Amino acid sequence: ENIIFIIATGIHRSDSQEEIKEMFGENIFSAYKFINHDCDNPRQKDLGKLRSGNNLWVDPIVSDIDFIITTGVIVPHYFAGFSGGRKSILPGICGRKTIEANHAQMVHHNARAGNFKGNPVHEEMQEAAEKVGVDFNINVVTNEHHEIIEIVAGELYKSWLRGVEVCKKIYLCPIKQKAEVVIASAGGYPKDINVYQAQKALENACHAVKPGGTVILLAECTEEYGEATFEKWIEEANTPDDIIKRLKNKFVLGGHKAYVIARAVKEVEVILISSLPQDKIRKLFFIPMESISQALNYIKDKYGEDFQAYILPSGNT
């Protein structure tokens, strides 16, 4: 009765009772109390200002807790560098305004996958976790098949750093130079169920392609755009700059994925091979193509027969 599980949902929807039961098992679910964090709870506790000037609003239950244990998974994250560790606190149990102010810093050039040095999103997350006061951390590092490769535990930051080093060996691949072309698959279902999910593969591909180069993205996208706000931002934009200016003016969840796409197409050419209707592909500022053969013929015409390329078979990870 003295142990409470807080589902650190951040800005996302609450988990259902069935989802929690499936996650933890019947025995644990029936023996302990589970609470979904609500980022819009009017009783949030104000822990003061962070160095950025943003206010740190957290779940009111934090003031009633004597010992905080954080858990999570460490994988690359497209603007926080890596998940896990401090993300259990921010965004995990923070208020909407705090989360949105933090995520708005994703426009910084250091806010990218695999990097936390000089990354303002990460730095503020870590500061928030220290201010809340985490007593113990347990994180796992998983591979692309969601198999546990390593378990790290101990002081929050030190244990997280150990996990990050393992994560780098699994997910990061050093390259000597960027290529003219990157061919990236989102990794099949469910990673390519919609553009909102498949966007991760484009983001990863952009790290390996030369400025002005071409990314060939393979993603089925049977659920099309996949998220209402994201779709609205795409449909309302006439140019990539429209989206970029809109997010810099005000961070909106869903719109942030449109921003990532807009930023990408400003730097590289993107070909999408998908079941998505061609008009919707063009609204993304992508070039629609029917097959990989058609795309490769286009590439050969553009770059010649001996073009340089990288292939990402599981681009989302």
Phi, psi and omega in degrees: 000346178267001180249128179237133174264121175257121177280109187278078187282346184063237182262001185271175183293160177289150173282141176285163178300322179294320179294320179294318179298318180294324182289318188256342183093153185300317184297312180290319181301319183278343184265340186233165178269133179242134179231129172278130173294142177238108184291348179254012178299121182292349181265016180306149181263132179268114179264014176095190185269145172270170183301332180289344186100350178286143176280142178261100175259129182230165179305133183299339182293340181303324182291344181261002186256132181268332186218119183252125174246125177257146176229161178169181181244136178257113172219164176300141178237137194289347170223348175267358182092295177216152174277188178083181176054242187296342181291344175294334179266303176237110016271349193322305185237025181263165178285160183304314183297321178294316181296313182295321178294322177293310184292337178298339180281002177297345179285348180292143184294339178271354179274088184209166182300137175079004181230127174238353179284124182069015181269109186295332178295309178299313185300320179289323176300315180295318178299318179297318180297320179293324181290321177292318179094085178267130184268332182202146182231138173230118178232151173243150172251126182243160175266188184293344178265010179066024175273138181285123180260325184209145172242129178239147182207154178136209177303139191310300188289317182295317180293321178297318179299321177298318179294322179299320179297321176293317180301319180301320181293331181277317193253334185263135181234112180293140177235146181284327180204158177281154184255164177291330186225139169234126177256116186233126170263139177293343176109011178079180183297139359269007185292339179245026184294333178204170181295325181303322178276316185294341179305331181299323180293322177296316180301316180292321180297325183295339178288342186248356184255145179293150173304131183085358179282193185232134171252127172260113183253125177252115182204123187295313176057052179295334177263019176056233185291319170093352180204134191296312182294317176304312180298318180299316180296319179295313183295329184273352183268138174262336179218160174302325180297330177301318181288316181300314179296322182295317181288322179295332177286320179202122177289131176225128178299133186100310174295334181294330177287324175297323178299316181299318178294316180299319179296321180295311185288347172287337185256325186222164174271136182238123173257130178245125174254113194197166172273359178297136178305143186300325179294327178286329176295317181293328177295338176277358184069027175259165173258120179281138173220154188276330187207165177293329178297315178298318180295318181293323176298319177298317180296317180296321177295325184278317187249351185095171185292331186256043180291153177272139181208150167246149178240127178246096182291335177232067189298333181290342181242000000 
